[in-house]
Amino acid sequence: MEILINNKFDGKSIREVLEFYHVAKPMIYKLSISKYVYVNGQNLNFDEKLKTNDILSFDLASIETNSTIPYKGDIDILYEDEDIIIINKKDKILITEDGNTTDTLGNRLSFYYHKNGMPNSVRPVHVLDTDTTGMVVFAKHFLAHSYLSNLIEERKVTKIYRCLCEGRFTETYGEIDAAIGRHRHENKQIVSKTGKKALSKYRVISFKNNITKLEVEILEGRKHQIRVHLSSIGHPIIGDGLYGKEGERLMLHFFEISFIHPRTLRTFVWKCPETF
């Protein structure tokens, strides 16, 4: 994996570049004593200054460890470049193993990597509930994963969902600002004054047959946030057996994501149209 040094990193050291991508200090130290990082094909001290058009490269085959068991299964790749891969997740499939099955999106991606001779580890940047559909972003190496994980932690990633829910909304736009915590006796989440802050912004797209189609942006990304919030105001998502009524499927879809791309450092936007 290579990075062409541009004006932004001109005069910066290898260490400073890694720190920009929020690579953890133990990992930086590990790399600094290894022979897996090169500048123009040579091993240099991590405090050496880089120049525009230098090529900073990493021997991923030696750095990455893909411990995810490959599972031969179809994956719908929406987008792929040197740093990220975006997969369209169907319902009823896990993203990572839960101890009961190796047929997960991550295991299928591991098979794809192996089949194509790619040394990449399986690194999901975010998660979706098993029944939620839509895109899942995977980082293809440690640098992109560290960088994107920090963006999410700093709330610099925009995440927009679409869903179908019960009833008509009185307002076209709205916010649900209600803390979410764990239910004491059931395996679910609830709106709770002692929970963690959660804010959801919604926009009505359409209304038909007492069903409203919404677009929802979440700012914190708490577990089941959209499901809990909409249920709390009397508009549970169609097919949500945990917070509403059972149905053929959960009508919740991760529709759009945007963030500053780790390589171009420009805004990257991707949409995955829903199927309802």
N, C-alpha and C positions, 0 to 999 in steps of 0.2 A: 504494500500500500504506500502510495507516494503523495506528498504534498509539495506543490510548487510554491516556493516562498514569494509572496507578493509584497507590495509596499507596506502593508500593515505590519508585517513581521520583519521587515528590513531592520537590521541592527539588534534584533531580539536574539536571545540565546535559545538553544534547544529546550532547556528547562522552562523558560518563559513561555514558549509556544505550548508546551504540555500543560502548564498552569493556566493558560488562556482557555484551554479545552476542559479545565477542571478535573484533570487526571489526579487521582489521589496521590499523596506524597509517598506512601510505601511503593506504589506502582512506579512512580518516577524514579525512585531510588533503585528499584529492581532493574528497570531499563537502563539506568546509568552505568551499572556494573556488568551489563550484558554486552553481547556483540551483535545485537539485533536491530540497532538503530544506526542509520547511515546519513551522511550529508555528501551528496555527489559521489556515492559509492564508498566513502571512507568513514571509519569510526572516529568520532571526534569527542572531545570533552564536552559535557552538557552545558558548560558555561561559555563555549565558543559562540561568537556572534555570527548570525546568518545574514546573507545578502540576498537582495532581490534576484530571482531566477535560480537560486539554489534549489536543489531537490532533496527534501527531507523524506527518507523512506524507512519503512518498518518491515521486518521479516515476520509477517503474520503467522506463517506456518510454525515458527518457533515461539511466538508470543501467545497466540490464541490456543485454547484447549477446548475442543468441542466434545463435551461429555454427554450431550443429549443423544439418546438412542435414536437412530434413523428409523422412520416408519414410512413405508411406501404408500403414499396417498396423494390425492390431487390437491394442489394449492392454486388459487387464483391470484396471480401476481399482477397488481395494478400498476406498480412503478418500481424501478430498480436503478440504482446508480452505484458508484464506488463506495458510498457511505451508508445508505439506507435501502431497505426493501419494504414495500407496503403490500400487504396481503389482504384480500377481501375475505373476511371471516363469515362463514355461514352460521346458522343457529345450531345449538346442541353440540358444540365442539369447544373443548378447553384450549387455552393458549399454552399452558405448560402442564406438566405431569402433576397428578394429585395422589400418586401412589397406587392408583387402581387401573390406569390405562396408559399406554404409550402412544395411543392414537390421538395426538394433540396437534395443534397448528405448529408448535415448536418442533415436535418430532418429525412432522412432514417437511418442515423447512430444513431440518438437519439432513434428511434424505436428499433433498434438492442440492444442498451444499456438497454432500459426498458424491452424488452423481456427476456433478460438474467440476469435481476436483478443487473445490474451494475450501480453504482452511478456516473459514469463519466460524466463530461461536454463535450460538443462538441467543440473541440479546433483545428481548422485547422491551420497548421503551415505555409502554403503558399496558394496561389490562382492560379487558371487557368481560362482563358477566357471560357465563356459558350460553345463555339464551339471547344475548344481544348480538346483532349482526353489525357489519360494517368493517372499516379498515383497521388493521393493526400495523403499527410501525415497528420494525425491527432495525436496530443498529447493526452494521456489518462488521464493526471492530470496536475495540475498547475506547478509542478516541472519540468516535461519534456517540457511543453510549454514555460516556462521562459528560460530554457536552450537552446532549439532549436531556439527560436526567436532571442536570442543573437547570435547564430552561424550564422544565416542568416544576421543579421545586420552587423556582422563582416566579412561577405563574406567568411565564412568557410564551406559553403555547396556547393558542386559541383552539378550543374543542367545541364543535357544534354537532348536536344530535337532532334527529327527526323522529317523531313518534306519533302514534294514534292514541287518543285517550277518550274517555267517556265524557259525554255532556258538552254543552256550549259554554264558552268563556264570555264573560261580560265585557272584557277589555281585549283589544287586539294585541297589546303589548303588556308585559307585566314582569314583576320580579318576585321570587320567593326567597326571602332571607330568613332562614330558620336552621338553627344548629341541629346536627344529626349525631345520635349516639346509638350504642348497641342496646337492643332489647334484653332485659335481664333474664327472661325466661324462655324466649324463643330465638331461633337462629335467623334473626332479621334486624333491621335498623329501624329507628323511630326518630321523629322530631322530638328533641329534648333540650331543655334549657341548660343542662349540664353537658351537652354534646359539643362537638367541634363545629366551628363556624362553617356555614355552607350557603352559597348564593347561586341561584339559578335564574337566568333571564330567558323569557320565552316570547315567541312571536307566533300569532295564529296565521297559518297558511290557508286553511280551508275548513269548512264545516259541512257535513252531510250525514243524514240518517243518525243524528244525535252523536256523531263521532267527530272530534276535532283533530285536525292534523297540525302539529306544532313543530317549530324549530326551537331548540333549547340550547343555550350556551351555559356551560358550567365553569365556575371559576376555581373551585377548590378540588373537585373530583373525589368527594367522599364515596365510600362504598354505597352502592344503590342510590346515589344522590337524586337523580331525576325521578326514579320510581317512588322513593319516599316522599319527595316534595310534592309531586303531582297528586299522589294519594292523599296527602295531608290536607289538600284544598278541595278534595272531593272529585278529582278527575284522574282516577287511576289509569295507567296505561292498559290498553286492550291486551288481553292474554297474560296479564301479570297475576299468576295464581298466589303469589306471596303477599302482594299489597292490594290486590283487587280480585278479579274473577279469572278462573282458569280459561284458557282458550287454546286454539290450535298452535299459536306461537306468540312470543312476546313481540309486540310491535314497537320495538325500540332499535334504532339504527344509528351508528356513528357515521355522520354524514360528511363533515369537513374538518380539516386540521390545517393550521398554519403556524409557521415558526421560522426563525432565521436559520437557514441551512448551514451545516457545519463547514462545508467546503466553499461555497460561493459567498457566504455571509450576507446573503440577500434573502428577502422574504420568500418562503416556499409555501404554496397553497395546493392542497389536493382535496378533491371531492369524490365521494363514493355514493352515487345515487341510490336511494332506497328502492325496495321492491314492493312497496305498498302505497 
